[in-house]
């Protein structure tokens, strides 16, 4: 084997170590920036999720009333009574034997 001077070997090792540490530093900085971006995105998603949950709670209380208030039944109680009346009307019309009627504007 050939003899490599110690100074050249030390310089080569220092250069290789410097390149490796530089690459590690670049990778570390990019990962750190990516983690920061992800944390910001997660914070935005959490904020939107909280807003959505609040909106859903408002819609739930408006539609079905508040659980804490036994007298608050929301709009669903009004809709169900209207639905019952419409169902009764449809059933009554369906049960009629003769639904035929004369029309003046229909040609025979």
VODOFI-242848 format. One record per residue: x, y, z of N, C-alpha, C in turn; residue in one letter; residue number from 0. Coordinates in Angstrom, 2 decimals. Layout:
N
<node n_c1="X" n_c2="Y" n_c3="Z" ca_c1="X" ca_c2="Y" ca_c3="Z" c_c1="X" c_c2="Y" c_c3="Z" residu="A" num="NUM"/>
...
***
This chain:
108
<node n_c1="0.83" n_c2="-1.17" n_c3="0.00" ca_c1="0.00" ca_c2="0.00" ca_c3="0.00" c_c1="0.88" c_c2="1.24" c_c3="0.00" residu="X" num="0"/>
<node n_c1="0.29" n_c2="2.26" n_c3="-0.44" ca_c1="1.03" ca_c2="3.51" ca_c3="-0.48" c_c1="0.85" c_c2="4.27" c_c3="0.81" residu="X" num="1"/>
<node n_c1="1.84" n_c2="4.99" n_c3="1.15" ca_c1="1.77" ca_c2="5.81" ca_c3="2.35" c_c1="1.10" c_c2="7.14" c_c3="2.02" residu="X" num="2"/>
<node n_c1="0.01" n_c2="7.42" n_c3="2.75" ca_c1="-0.68" ca_c2="8.70" ca_c3="2.58" c_c1="-0.23" c_c2="9.59" c_c3="3.72" residu="X" num="3"/>
<node n_c1="0.21" n_c2="10.80" n_c3="3.38" ca_c1="0.65" ca_c2="11.70" ca_c3="4.45" c_c1="-0.48" c_c2="11.94" c_c3="5.45" residu="X" num="4"/>
<node n_c1="-0.13" n_c2="12.07" n_c3="6.69" ca_c1="-1.11" ca_c2="12.25" ca_c3="7.77" c_c1="-1.89" c_c2="13.53" c_c3="7.59" residu="X" num="5"/>
<node n_c1="-1.27" n_c2="14.59" n_c3="7.14" ca_c1="-1.96" ca_c2="15.86" ca_c3="6.94" c_c1="-3.03" c_c2="15.77" c_c3="5.87" residu="X" num="6"/>
<node n_c1="-2.73" n_c2="15.03" n_c3="4.78" ca_c1="-3.70" ca_c2="14.86" ca_c3="3.71" c_c1="-4.87" c_c2="14.01" c_c3="4.17" residu="X" num="7"/>
<node n_c1="-4.57" n_c2="12.98" n_c3="4.94" ca_c1="-5.62" ca_c2="12.12" ca_c3="5.47" c_c1="-6.53" c_c2="12.89" c_c3="6.43" residu="X" num="8"/>
<node n_c1="-5.93" n_c2="13.68" n_c3="7.30" ca_c1="-6.73" ca_c2="14.49" ca_c3="8.23" c_c1="-7.60" c_c2="15.49" c_c3="7.47" residu="X" num="9"/>
<node n_c1="-7.04" n_c2="16.10" n_c3="6.43" ca_c1="-7.80" ca_c2="17.05" ca_c3="5.62" c_c1="-8.96" c_c2="16.35" c_c3="4.92" residu="X" num="10"/>
<node n_c1="-8.72" n_c2="15.18" n_c3="4.38" ca_c1="-9.77" ca_c2="14.43" ca_c3="3.69" c_c1="-10.88" c_c2="14.04" c_c3="4.67" residu="X" num="11"/>
<node n_c1="-10.51" n_c2="13.57" n_c3="5.83" ca_c1="-11.50" ca_c2="13.20" ca_c3="6.85" c_c1="-12.28" c_c2="14.43" c_c3="7.29" residu="X" num="12"/>
<node n_c1="-11.60" n_c2="15.56" n_c3="7.46" ca_c1="-12.28" ca_c2="16.79" ca_c3="7.86" c_c1="-13.26" c_c2="17.23" c_c3="6.78" residu="X" num="13"/>
<node n_c1="-12.87" n_c2="17.13" n_c3="5.50" ca_c1="-13.77" ca_c2="17.51" ca_c3="4.42" c_c1="-15.00" c_c2="16.59" c_c3="4.35" residu="X" num="14"/>
<node n_c1="-14.78" n_c2="15.29" n_c3="4.46" ca_c1="-15.89" ca_c2="14.33" ca_c3="4.43" c_c1="-16.82" c_c2="14.57" c_c3="5.62" residu="X" num="15"/>
<node n_c1="-16.23" n_c2="14.78" n_c3="6.81" ca_c1="-17.04" ca_c2="15.05" ca_c3="8.00" c_c1="-17.81" c_c2="16.35" c_c3="7.82" residu="X" num="16"/>
<node n_c1="-17.18" n_c2="17.36" n_c3="7.25" ca_c1="-17.86" ca_c2="18.64" ca_c3="7.02" c_c1="-19.03" c_c2="18.51" c_c3="6.06" residu="X" num="17"/>
<node n_c1="-18.82" n_c2="17.74" n_c3="4.99" ca_c1="-19.91" ca_c2="17.51" ca_c3="4.02" c_c1="-21.05" c_c2="16.75" c_c3="4.69" residu="X" num="18"/>
<node n_c1="-20.71" n_c2="15.71" n_c3="5.45" ca_c1="-21.75" ca_c2="14.94" ca_c3="6.13" c_c1="-22.52" c_c2="15.79" c_c3="7.14" residu="X" num="19"/>
<node n_c1="-21.80" n_c2="16.59" n_c3="7.93" ca_c1="-22.48" ca_c2="17.44" ca_c3="8.91" c_c1="-23.33" c_c2="18.50" c_c3="8.22" residu="X" num="20"/>
<node n_c1="-22.87" n_c2="19.01" n_c3="7.08" ca_c1="-23.66" ca_c2="19.98" ca_c3="6.32" c_c1="-24.95" c_c2="19.33" c_c3="5.81" residu="X" num="21"/>
<node n_c1="-24.84" n_c2="18.12" n_c3="5.27" ca_c1="-26.03" ca_c2="17.41" ca_c3="4.79" c_c1="-27.01" c_c2="17.12" c_c3="5.93" residu="X" num="22"/>
<node n_c1="-26.46" n_c2="16.68" n_c3="7.06" ca_c1="-27.31" ca_c2="16.44" ca_c3="8.23" c_c1="-27.99" c_c2="17.73" c_c3="8.67" residu="X" num="23"/>
<node n_c1="-27.26" n_c2="18.84" n_c3="8.65" ca_c1="-27.83" ca_c2="20.14" ca_c3="9.02" c_c1="-28.94" c_c2="20.57" c_c3="8.06" residu="X" num="24"/>
<node n_c1="-28.72" n_c2="20.36" n_c3="6.75" ca_c1="-29.75" ca_c2="20.71" ca_c3="5.77" c_c1="-31.00" c_c2="19.86" c_c3="5.97" residu="X" num="25"/>
<node n_c1="-30.79" n_c2="18.56" n_c3="6.16" ca_c1="-31.93" ca_c2="17.66" ca_c3="6.39" c_c1="-32.66" c_c2="18.04" c_c3="7.67" residu="X" num="26"/>
<node n_c1="-31.91" n_c2="18.34" n_c3="8.71" ca_c1="-32.52" ca_c2="18.73" ca_c3="9.99" c_c1="-33.34" c_c2="19.99" c_c3="9.83" residu="X" num="27"/>
<node n_c1="-32.80" n_c2="21.00" n_c3="9.13" ca_c1="-33.51" ca_c2="22.26" ca_c3="8.94" c_c1="-34.80" c_c2="22.05" c_c3="8.15" residu="X" num="28"/>
<node n_c1="-34.72" n_c2="21.22" n_c3="7.09" ca_c1="-35.92" ca_c2="20.95" ca_c3="6.29" c_c1="-36.98" c_c2="20.20" c_c3="7.11" residu="X" num="29"/>
<node n_c1="-36.54" n_c2="19.23" n_c3="7.88" ca_c1="-37.49" ca_c2="18.50" ca_c3="8.73" c_c1="-38.11" c_c2="19.41" c_c3="9.78" residu="X" num="30"/>
<node n_c1="-37.30" n_c2="20.29" n_c3="10.34" ca_c1="-37.80" ca_c2="21.23" ca_c3="11.35" c_c1="-38.84" c_c2="22.17" c_c3="10.73" residu="X" num="31"/>
<node n_c1="-38.55" n_c2="22.67" n_c3="9.52" ca_c1="-39.51" ca_c2="23.54" ca_c3="8.83" c_c1="-40.80" c_c2="22.78" c_c3="8.49" residu="X" num="32"/>
<node n_c1="-40.65" n_c2="21.54" n_c3="8.06" ca_c1="-41.83" ca_c2="20.73" ca_c3="7.72" c_c1="-42.68" c_c2="20.47" c_c3="8.96" residu="X" num="33"/>
<node n_c1="-42.04" n_c2="20.18" n_c3="10.07" ca_c1="-42.77" ca_c2="19.96" ca_c3="11.33" c_c1="-43.50" c_c2="21.24" c_c3="11.74" residu="X" num="34"/>
<node n_c1="-42.84" n_c2="22.37" n_c3="11.56" ca_c1="-43.49" ca_c2="23.65" ca_c3="11.89" c_c1="-44.72" c_c2="23.88" c_c3="11.03" residu="X" num="35"/>
<node n_c1="-44.61" n_c2="23.59" n_c3="9.71" ca_c1="-45.76" ca_c2="23.72" ca_c3="8.82" c_c1="-46.90" c_c2="22.79" c_c3="9.23" residu="X" num="36"/>
<node n_c1="-46.55" n_c2="21.55" n_c3="9.57" ca_c1="-47.57" ca_c2="20.59" ca_c3="9.99" c_c1="-48.26" c_c2="21.03" c_c3="11.28" residu="X" num="37"/>
<node n_c1="-47.49" n_c2="21.58" n_c3="12.21" ca_c1="-48.08" ca_c2="22.07" ca_c3="13.45" c_c1="-49.05" c_c2="23.22" c_c3="13.18" residu="X" num="38"/>
<node n_c1="-48.69" n_c2="24.12" n_c3="12.24" ca_c1="-49.58" ca_c2="25.21" ca_c3="11.89" c_c1="-50.86" c_c2="24.68" c_c3="11.23" residu="X" num="39"/>
<node n_c1="-50.70" n_c2="23.69" n_c3="10.35" ca_c1="-51.88" ca_c2="23.10" ca_c3="9.69" c_c1="-52.78" c_c2="22.41" c_c3="10.70" residu="X" num="40"/>
<node n_c1="-52.17" n_c2="21.72" n_c3="11.66" ca_c1="-52.95" ca_c2="21.04" ca_c3="12.68" c_c1="-53.70" c_c2="22.06" c_c3="13.53" residu="X" num="41"/>
<node n_c1="-53.06" n_c2="23.18" n_c3="13.84" ca_c1="-53.73" ca_c2="24.22" ca_c3="14.62" c_c1="-54.92" c_c2="24.78" c_c3="13.85" residu="X" num="42"/>
<node n_c1="-54.76" n_c2="24.98" n_c3="12.54" ca_c1="-55.88" ca_c2="25.48" ca_c3="11.73" c_c1="-57.01" c_c2="24.45" c_c3="11.67" residu="X" num="43"/>
<node n_c1="-56.64" n_c2="23.18" n_c3="11.52" ca_c1="-57.66" ca_c2="22.13" ca_c3="11.48" c_c1="-58.41" c_c2="22.02" c_c3="12.80" residu="X" num="44"/>
<node n_c1="-57.68" n_c2="22.15" n_c3="13.91" ca_c1="-58.33" ca_c2="22.11" ca_c3="15.22" c_c1="-59.30" c_c2="23.27" c_c3="15.37" residu="X" num="45"/>
<node n_c1="-58.89" n_c2="24.45" n_c3="14.90" ca_c1="-59.76" ca_c2="25.61" ca_c3="14.97" c_c1="-61.03" c_c2="25.40" c_c3="14.14" residu="X" num="46"/>
<node n_c1="-60.86" n_c2="24.89" n_c3="12.94" ca_c1="-62.02" ca_c2="24.63" ca_c3="12.09" c_c1="-62.91" c_c2="23.54" c_c3="12.69" residu="X" num="47"/>
<node n_c1="-62.30" n_c2="22.53" n_c3="13.27" ca_c1="-63.07" ca_c2="21.46" ca_c3="13.90" c_c1="-63.88" c_c2="21.98" c_c3="15.08" residu="X" num="48"/>
<node n_c1="-63.28" n_c2="22.83" n_c3="15.90" ca_c1="-64.02" ca_c2="23.43" ca_c3="17.03" c_c1="-65.17" c_c2="24.28" c_c3="16.54" residu="X" num="49"/>
<node n_c1="-64.95" n_c2="25.05" n_c3="15.48" ca_c1="-66.02" ca_c2="25.88" ca_c3="14.92" c_c1="-67.13" c_c2="25.00" c_c3="14.37" residu="X" num="50"/>
<node n_c1="-66.77" n_c2="23.93" n_c3="13.67" ca_c1="-67.76" ca_c2="23.01" ca_c3="13.13" c_c1="-68.56" c_c2="22.35" c_c3="14.25" residu="X" num="51"/>
<node n_c1="-67.89" n_c2="21.93" n_c3="15.31" ca_c1="-68.58" ca_c2="21.32" ca_c3="16.44" c_c1="-69.54" c_c2="22.31" c_c3="17.09" residu="X" num="52"/>
<node n_c1="-69.10" n_c2="23.54" n_c3="17.23" ca_c1="-69.97" ca_c2="24.57" ca_c3="17.81" c_c1="-71.21" c_c2="24.78" c_c3="16.93" residu="X" num="53"/>
<node n_c1="-71.00" n_c2="24.84" n_c3="15.61" ca_c1="-72.13" ca_c2="25.01" ca_c3="14.69" c_c1="-73.09" c_c2="23.82" c_c3="14.75" residu="X" num="54"/>
<node n_c1="-72.52" n_c2="22.62" n_c3="14.86" ca_c1="-73.37" ca_c2="21.42" ca_c3="14.98" c_c1="-74.16" c_c2="21.43" c_c3="16.28" residu="X" num="55"/>
<node n_c1="-73.55" n_c2="21.87" n_c3="17.36" ca_c1="-74.25" ca_c2="21.96" ca_c3="18.63" c_c1="-75.41" c_c2="22.95" c_c3="18.55" residu="X" num="56"/>
<node n_c1="-75.17" n_c2="24.08" n_c3="17.89" ca_c1="-76.23" ca_c2="25.08" ca_c3="17.72" c_c1="-77.37" c_c2="24.51" c_c3="16.89" residu="X" num="57"/>
<node n_c1="-77.03" n_c2="23.83" n_c3="15.79" ca_c1="-78.06" ca_c2="23.23" ca_c3="14.93" c_c1="-78.83" c_c2="22.15" c_c3="15.69" residu="X" num="58"/>
<node n_c1="-78.12" n_c2="21.35" n_c3="16.47" ca_c1="-78.77" ca_c2="20.30" ca_c3="17.25" c_c1="-79.74" c_c2="20.90" c_c3="18.27" residu="X" num="59"/>
<node n_c1="-79.31" n_c2="21.94" n_c3="18.97" ca_c1="-80.20" ca_c2="22.56" ca_c3="19.97" c_c1="-81.37" c_c2="23.26" c_c3="19.30" residu="X" num="60"/>
<node n_c1="-81.15" n_c2="23.84" n_c3="18.12" ca_c1="-82.24" ca_c2="24.50" ca_c3="17.42" c_c1="-83.25" c_c2="23.48" c_c3="16.91" residu="X" num="61"/>
<node n_c1="-82.74" n_c2="22.35" n_c3="16.43" ca_c1="-83.63" ca_c2="21.35" ca_c3="15.84" c_c1="-84.35" c_c2="20.53" c_c3="16.91" residu="X" num="62"/>
<node n_c1="-83.65" n_c2="20.12" n_c3="17.94" ca_c1="-84.23" ca_c2="19.18" ca_c3="18.91" c_c1="-84.34" c_c2="19.75" c_c3="20.32" residu="X" num="63"/>
<node n_c1="-83.98" n_c2="20.99" n_c3="20.52" ca_c1="-84.07" ca_c2="21.59" ca_c3="21.84" c_c1="-82.84" c_c2="21.31" c_c3="22.68" residu="X" num="64"/>
<node n_c1="-82.87" n_c2="21.82" n_c3="23.87" ca_c1="-81.74" ca_c2="21.64" ca_c3="24.78" c_c1="-82.02" c_c2="20.49" c_c3="25.74" residu="X" num="65"/>
<node n_c1="-81.02" n_c2="19.67" n_c3="25.98" ca_c1="-81.19" ca_c2="18.56" ca_c3="26.91" c_c1="-81.44" c_c2="19.05" c_c3="28.33" residu="X" num="66"/>
<node n_c1="-80.83" n_c2="20.18" n_c3="28.65" ca_c1="-80.96" ca_c2="20.70" ca_c3="30.01" c_c1="-82.35" c_c2="21.27" c_c3="30.27" residu="X" num="67"/>
<node n_c1="-83.05" n_c2="21.69" n_c3="29.20" ca_c1="-84.36" ca_c2="22.34" ca_c3="29.34" c_c1="-85.43" c_c2="21.38" c_c3="28.83" residu="X" num="68"/>
<node n_c1="-86.20" n_c2="20.83" n_c3="29.73" ca_c1="-87.22" ca_c2="19.84" ca_c3="29.36" c_c1="-88.34" c_c2="20.48" c_c3="28.55" residu="X" num="69"/>
<node n_c1="-88.54" n_c2="21.78" n_c3="28.67" ca_c1="-89.62" ca_c2="22.46" ca_c3="27.93" c_c1="-89.20" c_c2="22.85" c_c3="26.53" residu="X" num="70"/>
<node n_c1="-87.91" n_c2="22.81" n_c3="26.24" ca_c1="-87.42" ca_c2="23.20" ca_c3="24.92" c_c1="-87.35" c_c2="21.95" c_c3="24.04" residu="X" num="71"/>
<node n_c1="-88.22" n_c2="21.90" n_c3="23.03" ca_c1="-88.26" ca_c2="20.73" ca_c3="22.15" c_c1="-87.76" c_c2="21.04" c_c3="20.75" residu="X" num="72"/>
<node n_c1="-87.48" n_c2="22.28" n_c3="20.47" ca_c1="-86.95" ca_c2="22.65" ca_c3="19.17" c_c1="-87.98" c_c2="22.57" c_c3="18.05" residu="X" num="73"/>
<node n_c1="-87.51" n_c2="22.79" n_c3="16.86" ca_c1="-88.38" ca_c2="22.82" ca_c3="15.69" c_c1="-88.86" c_c2="21.43" c_c3="15.31" residu="X" num="74"/>
<node n_c1="-88.15" n_c2="20.38" n_c3="15.74" ca_c1="-88.54" ca_c2="19.02" ca_c3="15.39" c_c1="-89.92" c_c2="18.67" c_c3="15.92" residu="X" num="75"/>
<node n_c1="-90.29" n_c2="19.19" n_c3="17.09" ca_c1="-91.62" ca_c2="18.90" ca_c3="17.63" c_c1="-92.70" c_c2="19.51" c_c3="16.75" residu="X" num="76"/>
<node n_c1="-92.45" n_c2="20.69" n_c3="16.21" ca_c1="-93.42" ca_c2="21.33" ca_c3="15.31" c_c1="-93.49" c_c2="20.58" c_c3="13.99" residu="X" num="77"/>
<node n_c1="-92.35" n_c2="20.15" n_c3="13.49" ca_c1="-92.32" ca_c2="19.42" ca_c3="12.22" c_c1="-93.03" c_c2="18.07" c_c3="12.37" residu="X" num="78"/>
<node n_c1="-92.84" n_c2="17.41" n_c3="13.50" ca_c1="-93.47" ca_c2="16.10" ca_c3="13.68" c_c1="-94.99" c_c2="16.22" c_c3="13.73" residu="X" num="79"/>
<node n_c1="-95.53" n_c2="17.29" n_c3="14.34" ca_c1="-96.98" ca_c2="17.45" ca_c3="14.35" c_c1="-97.50" c_c2="17.76" c_c3="12.94" residu="X" num="80"/>
<node n_c1="-96.78" n_c2="18.56" n_c3="12.18" ca_c1="-97.17" ca_c2="18.82" ca_c3="10.79" c_c1="-97.08" c_c2="17.55" c_c3="9.98" residu="X" num="81"/>
<node n_c1="-96.05" n_c2="16.76" n_c3="10.20" ca_c1="-95.89" ca_c2="15.50" ca_c3="9.50" c_c1="-97.03" c_c2="14.54" c_c3="9.82" residu="X" num="82"/>
<node n_c1="-97.45" n_c2="14.49" n_c3="11.08" ca_c1="-98.57" ca_c2="13.63" ca_c3="11.47" c_c1="-99.84" c_c2="14.06" c_c3="10.75" residu="X" num="83"/>
<node n_c1="-100.09" n_c2="15.38" n_c3="10.71" ca_c1="-101.30" ca_c2="15.87" ca_c3="10.03" c_c1="-101.25" c_c2="15.57" c_c3="8.54" residu="X" num="84"/>
<node n_c1="-100.09" n_c2="15.74" n_c3="7.91" ca_c1="-99.98" ca_c2="15.42" ca_c3="6.48" c_c1="-100.18" c_c2="13.93" c_c3="6.23" residu="X" num="85"/>
<node n_c1="-99.64" n_c2="13.10" n_c3="7.10" ca_c1="-99.81" ca_c2="11.66" ca_c3="6.96" c_c1="-101.28" c_c2="11.28" c_c3="7.09" residu="X" num="86"/>
<node n_c1="-101.99" n_c2="11.89" n_c3="8.04" ca_c1="-103.42" ca_c2="11.63" ca_c3="8.19" c_c1="-104.19" c_c2="12.07" c_c3="6.96" residu="X" num="87"/>
<node n_c1="-103.84" n_c2="13.22" n_c3="6.41" ca_c1="-104.51" ca_c2="13.71" ca_c3="5.21" c_c1="-104.26" c_c2="12.79" c_c3="4.02" residu="X" num="88"/>
<node n_c1="-103.02" n_c2="12.36" n_c3="3.84" ca_c1="-102.68" ca_c2="11.44" ca_c3="2.74" c_c1="-103.41" c_c2="10.12" c_c3="2.92" residu="X" num="89"/>
<node n_c1="-103.46" n_c2="9.62" n_c3="4.15" ca_c1="-104.18" ca_c2="8.37" ca_c3="4.40" c_c1="-105.66" c_c2="8.52" c_c3="4.12" residu="X" num="90"/>
<node n_c1="-106.24" n_c2="9.66" n_c3="4.52" ca_c1="-107.67" ca_c2="9.89" ca_c3="4.26" c_c1="-107.94" c_c2="9.98" c_c3="2.77" residu="X" num="91"/>
<node n_c1="-107.09" n_c2="10.67" n_c3="2.04" ca_c1="-107.28" ca_c2="10.75" ca_c3="0.59" c_c1="-107.06" c_c2="9.40" c_c3="-0.07" residu="X" num="92"/>
<node n_c1="-106.14" n_c2="8.64" n_c3="0.42" ca_c1="-105.86" ca_c2="7.33" ca_c3="-0.15" c_c1="-107.01" c_c2="6.36" c_c3="0.11" residu="X" num="93"/>
<node n_c1="-107.67" n_c2="6.50" n_c3="1.25" ca_c1="-108.76" ca_c2="5.59" ca_c3="1.61" c_c1="-110.07" c_c2="5.92" c_c3="0.91" residu="X" num="94"/>
<node n_c1="-110.19" n_c2="7.07" n_c3="0.30" ca_c1="-111.41" ca_c2="7.43" ca_c3="-0.40" c_c1="-111.64" c_c2="6.46" c_c3="-1.54" residu="X" num="95"/>
<node n_c1="-112.88" n_c2="5.99" n_c3="-1.67" ca_c1="-113.21" ca_c2="5.05" ca_c3="-2.74" c_c1="-113.18" c_c2="5.72" c_c3="-4.10" residu="X" num="96"/>
<node n_c1="-113.72" n_c2="6.91" n_c3="-4.17" ca_c1="-113.86" ca_c2="7.57" ca_c3="-5.46" c_c1="-113.08" c_c2="8.87" c_c3="-5.45" residu="X" num="97"/>
<node n_c1="-111.92" n_c2="8.86" n_c3="-6.07" ca_c1="-111.14" ca_c2="10.08" ca_c3="-6.18" c_c1="-111.32" c_c2="10.74" c_c3="-7.54" residu="X" num="98"/>
<node n_c1="-112.18" n_c2="10.18" n_c3="-8.38" ca_c1="-112.43" ca_c2="10.74" ca_c3="-9.70" c_c1="-113.30" c_c2="11.98" c_c3="-9.55" residu="X" num="99"/>
<node n_c1="-113.01" n_c2="12.94" n_c3="-10.32" ca_c1="-113.85" ca_c2="14.14" ca_c3="-10.35" c_c1="-113.83" c_c2="14.67" c_c3="-11.77" residu="X" num="100"/>
<node n_c1="-114.84" n_c2="15.44" n_c3="-12.11" ca_c1="-114.96" ca_c2="15.96" ca_c3="-13.46" c_c1="-114.16" c_c2="17.23" c_c3="-13.59" residu="X" num="101"/>
<node n_c1="-113.51" n_c2="17.32" n_c3="-14.73" ca_c1="-112.74" ca_c2="18.52" ca_c3="-15.02" c_c1="-113.33" c_c2="19.17" c_c3="-16.25" residu="X" num="102"/>
<node n_c1="-113.44" n_c2="20.48" n_c3="-16.18" ca_c1="-113.99" ca_c2="21.20" ca_c3="-17.32" c_c1="-112.94" c_c2="21.39" c_c3="-18.43" residu="X" num="103"/>
<node n_c1="-111.68" n_c2="21.40" n_c3="-18.05" ca_c1="-110.63" ca_c2="21.69" ca_c3="-19.04" c_c1="-110.04" c_c2="20.45" c_c3="-19.68" residu="X" num="104"/>
<node n_c1="-110.50" n_c2="19.26" n_c3="-19.31" ca_c1="-109.93" ca_c2="18.02" ca_c3="-19.87" c_c1="-110.79" c_c2="17.56" c_c3="-21.05" residu="X" num="105"/>
<node n_c1="-110.14" n_c2="17.23" n_c3="-22.16" ca_c1="-110.84" ca_c2="16.70" ca_c3="-23.32" c_c1="-110.95" c_c2="15.21" c_c3="-23.20" residu="X" num="106"/>
<node n_c1="-112.11" n_c2="14.71" n_c3="-23.57" ca_c1="-112.32" ca_c2="13.25" ca_c3="-23.49" c_c1="-112.19" c_c2="12.62" c_c3="-24.83" residu="X" num="107"/>
***
